Amino acid sequence: MDIEAFRALSTAAGRAVLAAAAEADLDENALVRTVAHLRERYPVELVATAVTQARLRVRARAKFGPDADRMYFTPDGLEQSTRARVAAHRARRFTAHLGDGTVLDMGCGIGADLIARARAGCRGEGVERDPLTAAVARANIEAFGVADLASVREGDATREDPARYAAVFADPGRRTGRGRVFDPRSYEPPLGTVMELAARAPAACIKVAPGIPHELIPDGAEAEWVSVGGDVKEAALWLGGLAEQGAPNGAPGARRRATVIASDAPDAPAATLTEDPDLDAPDVRAWGRYLYEPDGAVIRAHLVAEVAALVGGGLADPRIAYVTADAAVATPFAACYEIEDVLPFSVKRLRAELRRRDVGILTIKKRGSAVDVDRLRRDLGYGGGAKRAGAALTVVLTRVGRAPVALLARPVPAERR
């Protein structure tokens, strides 16, 4: 898709074919037939662009929900864009700290964060080097009706003057033709360059990959990891006036933060856990009655000790992020399981125990274990998608020291905590 083809979608004919494509069967198996049918009714040069856009909208529903059906995308722009629930979460901090200030969005992509901030009442100017992506971002601004608060222009964001703005938001590119980029030095632009630019603004937020090494978090910054529905989606570095400042007496804010959002629903609850600098490492103890599996954002943020303190527990192994405790405590930061038995790991022993318990639905989790879960399921007689009658059970594979163990457990319902 080139920029002229994209602009053609805004014509009357373009809107018509896009609407028709949205109603058509876009499944891979039906695609050839769908395209041929559309070409009988609409200009050939519009059909491919419209079908591509309609299929991108279908994919985008996972990130943007119903809003995806009025948005525009490029394949790369969709991949790197912030999901709507996370962008809305971040936007609230901007509006709370900046008031009427304007945010410079460096490399704004298709405009997901820019629009989320505008919908929250925050002014922003996006700069995007790629003409097609900039055109897509402008179309999205129009689609959401926020042109009075947000704008996009083509340009090199690294040549902007961040000091002219109340804050900077940057989302450096983390994908190449070969796939995702994990080394921050290979971002586009590199993280070091973005940091230098951000330091010239009164406040900043830089979106980074969740796997960013902790040693790359600059002094004075707050790193926040965000999960949605139990999956870690991204991380961000908050700098300057946007970094939480802690208590009113000027005490330093948290350096690490984990935010857990229940789902992509706009009203889904979110909870945040911050580091406690006075907290010691968790105790190492024997398995208790309950197992807590910390959320991925908690683990990325190195806040397992904080979860252990919340539930009054400790670690069975100091190097593995499973918390065990004697009481079931309600917390959004970890899933809770009641431990029914702890066995030395053995396929034969485990198979016999599952048969004795008449287990029909088996869930296998692991941490600190080298076991191939798919192969183990087959070895235990639960492979191939076969359905079996019987009770549900969770097997957790881990180790204590060098000794592999299998925990037989069941999830604890929220009402019991």
C-alpha positions, 0 to 999 in steps of 0.5 A: 500500500502506497500513500496515493492508494491510501488517500484513495480510500477517502474518496466516495468510491474508496469509502464504498469499497472499504465498507463492502470489504468490511462486510465480505468474507475475509478469511484466508480460504475465501480471500481470492473469491472475495477479491474477485467479487469486489473487482466486479463492482469496484475499481480494481486499483481500490480493491486491494487497498480496501481488502488489506485495510479491512483485514488489518481492522479485523486484526486490530480488534484485539488491541482496539476493540470496536474502535478498530472498525473506524481506524486506519492501519499499516501492517508495521504501524499496527504491530508497534501501536499501543493497545487502547487500554494501555494508551488510556492508562498512560494518558491519565498520567499525562493529563494529571501532570501537564494540564494544558501543556502540549506533548511532542510525540516523536515518531507517533506511528499511526497515532494510538498514544497521541489519540488516547491523550487527546481523548483524555484532554491532552494536547499533542503534536505528532512527528512522523518520518514516513509519509504514509504512516503520517497520513494514516495517523491524520486519518485516525485523528479525524476518525476520532474527532480530536483534530482540535487537540492533536495534529501530525506532521511529517519530519525527523523527530530527532531534529525537533526541540523538546524544550519547546514542549511540556513533555515528550513521548517517544516510541522508537521503532523496534522492528526491522525486516528481520523481525523484532529488535530486542537490543535498545541500541538497535532501536530506531532511533537508538534508545540512547539518542531518544534519552538525550532528546527526552532529557531536554524536555521538562518531562518525558515518557519513552515506550520500550520493550518489556525485556529492557535490561534494568541496568539501562534504566537511567537514574531518576527514571521510573520504569513501568511494566504493564500486563493486560489479561495476564500477558505482559504487553510493554514497558515505559520509562517515565522521566522528569516531571512525569516520574512519580515523585512519591510523598509530598515531602519530596521523597523519591518516587518508585524506580520500578512499577508493575501495573496489572490491567484485568482485560482490554475492556475500557472499564477493566480494573487496573492495579499498580504495585511499586517497589519498597526500597526497605523490603528485604529479600523474601524468606526461603521456606518450605511449601505452604498450603498455597502457591502464588504465581506472580503476574508477568509484569511483577516479575519483569519489574523485580517485585516478587518480594513485594508480592511475597510481603503482601501475602505473608509468604516466601520462596521455596527456591530463592531463584524462582518466582513462585511464592508460597504461603499458608493463607489465601490472600486476595491480590491482583498481582498473583494467581493463587493455587491451593497445593494438594500435594508436592511430588518429586518429579517423575513421569511414571509417578505423576501418571499414576497419581493423575490416574488415581485422582481421575483427572480429566482436564490437565493444566501444566505450568512450569518455571525453573523446569526444563521439561517439554510441556507438550511432550509431557502431556503426551507421555501422561496421556493428555496429548492430541487434544483428546477429551477425557472425563474427570476432575480438573487439576493443575500441575506446576513443574518447578525445582527446589535447589537441584531437585525437580518437583511437581505440585498438584494444585487447584486455582483458588476462586476469588470468593475464597480469598 
